[in-house]
Amino acid sequence: MEISWSDFEKVDIRVGTIIAVQDFPKARKPAYQLEIDFGEAGIKKSSAQITAKYSKEDLIGMQVTAVVNFPVKQIANFFSECLVLGAVDKDGEVTLLTPSSGTENGLKIS
């Protein structure tokens, strides 16, 4: 399905740094609760099913890309404020999309 350029322009994708990670025992599938610093765009929370490939220690300080303009989504007792982006393989394992070098938090992907 094709989208128009104006559709793509509505998606706000930004770089952020993970500053906190917690287990999410109430999630249906194994997941973490993340806090991500998006610079001037603020700190946002997200739930991510990335426990198979990443430890909590690996994630602290990691830069990620995320869609920051979705409406808040409730997952169990947690409110997710952004969608962290990753590539999903045939087994459902997620590899996070990260900048290749250090990037300023909050920069917009275009």
Wavefront OBJ file of the C-alpha trace (Angstrom):
o trace
v 0.000 0.000 0.000
v 1.427 3.353 -1.015
v 1.112 6.459 1.118
v 1.444 10.030 0.009
v 4.327 12.296 0.943
v 1.922 14.332 3.056
v 1.002 11.135 4.977
v 4.687 10.506 5.752
v 5.187 14.102 6.877
v 2.595 13.525 9.626
v 4.782 10.862 11.280
v 7.120 12.420 13.847
v 10.125 10.085 14.239
v 12.879 11.243 16.575
v 16.124 10.077 18.142
v 16.186 9.551 21.889
v 18.366 7.981 24.565
v 17.055 5.298 26.903
v 17.523 6.567 30.459
v 15.603 3.947 32.472
v 14.499 0.338 31.976
v 12.214 -1.760 34.140
v 10.728 -5.217 33.822
v 7.067 -5.259 32.796
v 5.576 -8.321 34.514
v 1.960 -7.408 33.630
v 2.621 -7.460 29.862
v 1.185 -10.455 27.976
v 4.510 -11.092 26.238
v 7.904 -10.454 27.865
v 8.627 -6.725 27.669
v 10.417 -3.820 29.278
v 9.117 -0.419 30.301
v 11.442 2.224 28.876
v 11.945 5.901 29.634
v 13.483 7.730 26.691
v 14.930 11.251 26.630
v 13.966 13.062 23.415
v 15.678 16.348 24.311
v 13.367 19.322 23.819
v 10.513 16.892 22.978
v 10.711 15.630 26.583
v 10.971 12.262 28.281
v 8.513 9.661 27.041
v 7.648 6.142 28.157
v 7.281 3.078 25.963
v 6.713 -0.641 26.321
v 8.982 -2.786 24.150
v 9.053 -6.542 23.554
v 12.837 -6.675 23.253
v 13.803 -8.911 26.180
v 15.118 -11.726 23.939
v 17.912 -9.638 22.402
v 18.608 -6.940 24.983
v 19.337 -6.896 28.702
v 18.318 -3.930 30.822
v 21.996 -3.041 31.232
v 22.537 -3.071 27.444
v 19.699 -0.620 26.924
v 20.701 2.144 29.363
v 22.336 4.902 27.308
v 21.384 3.351 23.954
v 20.023 5.723 21.345
v 16.865 4.604 19.551
v 14.391 5.940 17.029
v 10.716 6.244 17.884
v 7.440 7.636 16.621
v 6.552 10.296 19.186
v 3.199 11.575 17.935
v 0.927 8.558 18.406
v -1.830 8.896 20.996
v -1.049 7.394 24.407
v -1.795 3.650 24.491
v -2.618 1.771 27.683
v -0.906 -1.609 28.004
v -2.026 -3.316 31.223
v -1.325 -0.705 33.942
v 1.217 1.222 31.828
v 0.715 4.152 29.452
v 2.980 4.033 26.380
v 3.698 7.472 24.899
v 5.804 6.542 21.870
v 6.585 3.600 19.586
v 10.212 2.482 19.530
v 11.176 1.301 16.044
v 12.841 -1.991 15.237
v 13.191 -4.640 12.565
v 11.176 -7.795 13.297
v 12.539 -11.141 12.089
v 10.538 -14.266 11.190
v 10.593 -15.414 14.832
v 9.227 -12.093 16.079
v 12.565 -10.976 17.557
v 13.085 -7.213 17.403
v 16.371 -5.501 16.535
v 16.209 -1.842 17.514
v 16.888 0.837 14.897
v 19.677 3.041 16.225
v 21.771 5.892 14.808
v 25.198 4.761 13.619
v 26.890 7.456 15.707
v 25.980 9.672 18.639
v 23.152 12.008 17.723
v 21.485 14.870 19.563
v 18.369 13.737 21.420
v 15.178 14.962 19.811
v 16.489 15.280 16.260
v 13.772 14.486 13.748
v 14.166 11.646 11.248
v 13.337 12.721 7.715
l 1 2 3 4 5 6 7 8 9 10 11 12 13 14 15 16 17 18 19 20 21 22 23 24 25 26 27 28 29 30 31 32 33 34 35 36 37 38 39 40 41 42 43 44 45 46 47 48 49 50 51 52 53 54 55 56 57 58 59 60 61 62 63 64 65 66 67 68 69 70 71 72 73 74 75 76 77 78 79 80 81 82 83 84 85 86 87 88 89 90 91 92 93 94 95 96 97 98 99 100 101 102 103 104 105 106 107 108 109 110
